[in-house]
């Protein structure tokens, strides 16, 4: 099973509208897991959390603990 992460909006009728079309096999059934954020808005991440994430990312970049962008897309591209 392959996983894709996409953003969507729930409309008045409770149906999902994806922000962008899926670029995968058409006319196939999928399993959907909906993650609804808590009442706290995602923008309310603390400054300390953001700084800690940045420091970790900077450390990984400076110590060459990175993954080439092309490798990130492997298996997600249309065949």
C-alpha positions as CSV (number, residue, x, y, z in Angstrom):
1,X,0.0,0.0,0.0
2,X,1.3,3.5,-0.9
3,X,0.6,6.5,1.3
4,X,0.0,10.1,0.0
5,X,-0.4,13.1,2.3
6,X,-2.8,15.7,0.9
7,X,-4.8,18.6,2.3
8,X,-8.5,18.9,1.9
9,X,-11.5,20.9,3.1
10,X,-14.7,19.4,4.6
11,X,-17.7,21.1,3.0
12,X,-21.2,21.8,4.4
13,X,-22.3,18.3,3.4
14,X,-19.4,16.6,5.1
15,X,-17.6,15.8,1.8
16,X,-13.9,16.2,1.2
17,X,-12.5,18.5,-1.5
18,X,-8.8,18.0,-2.1
19,X,-6.7,21.1,-2.5
20,X,-5.0,19.5,-5.6
21,X,-5.9,16.5,-7.8
22,X,-4.2,13.3,-7.1
23,X,-1.6,12.2,-9.6
24,X,-2.0,8.4,-9.3
25,X,-4.0,5.6,-10.8
26,X,-7.5,6.8,-11.7
27,X,-10.7,4.8,-11.0
28,X,-9.2,2.9,-8.1
29,X,-10.6,2.6,-4.6
30,X,-8.6,4.2,-1.7
31,X,-8.6,4.1,2.0
32,X,-9.0,7.5,3.6
33,X,-7.8,8.5,7.1
34,X,-8.9,12.0,8.2
35,X,-6.8,13.8,10.7
36,X,-8.7,16.8,12.2
37,X,-6.6,19.3,14.1
38,X,-7.4,20.0,17.8
39,X,-9.0,23.3,18.6
40,X,-5.6,24.8,18.9
41,X,-4.7,26.3,15.5
42,X,-1.6,24.9,13.8
43,X,-0.1,28.4,13.7
44,X,0.1,28.3,17.5
45,X,3.4,26.3,17.6
46,X,5.5,27.8,20.3
47,X,8.6,29.8,19.3
48,X,10.7,27.4,21.3
49,X,9.4,24.4,19.3
50,X,10.1,26.2,16.0
51,X,13.6,27.2,17.2
52,X,14.3,23.6,18.3
53,X,13.1,22.2,14.9
54,X,15.3,24.8,13.1
55,X,18.4,23.9,15.1
56,X,17.9,20.2,14.4
57,X,17.5,20.8,10.7
58,X,20.5,23.1,10.6
59,X,22.6,20.5,12.5
60,X,21.5,17.8,10.0
61,X,22.4,20.1,7.0
62,X,25.8,21.1,8.4
63,X,26.7,17.5,9.2
64,X,25.5,16.3,5.7
65,X,22.7,14.2,7.2
66,X,20.5,15.0,4.3
67,X,18.6,13.1,1.6
68,X,18.7,14.3,-2.1
69,X,15.4,15.7,-3.2
70,X,15.3,13.3,-6.1
71,X,15.3,10.4,-3.6
72,X,12.3,11.9,-1.8
73,X,10.2,11.7,-4.9
74,X,11.1,8.0,-5.7
75,X,8.0,5.9,-5.8
76,X,5.7,9.0,-5.9
77,X,6.2,9.8,-9.6
78,X,3.9,8.6,-12.3
79,X,5.4,5.5,-14.0
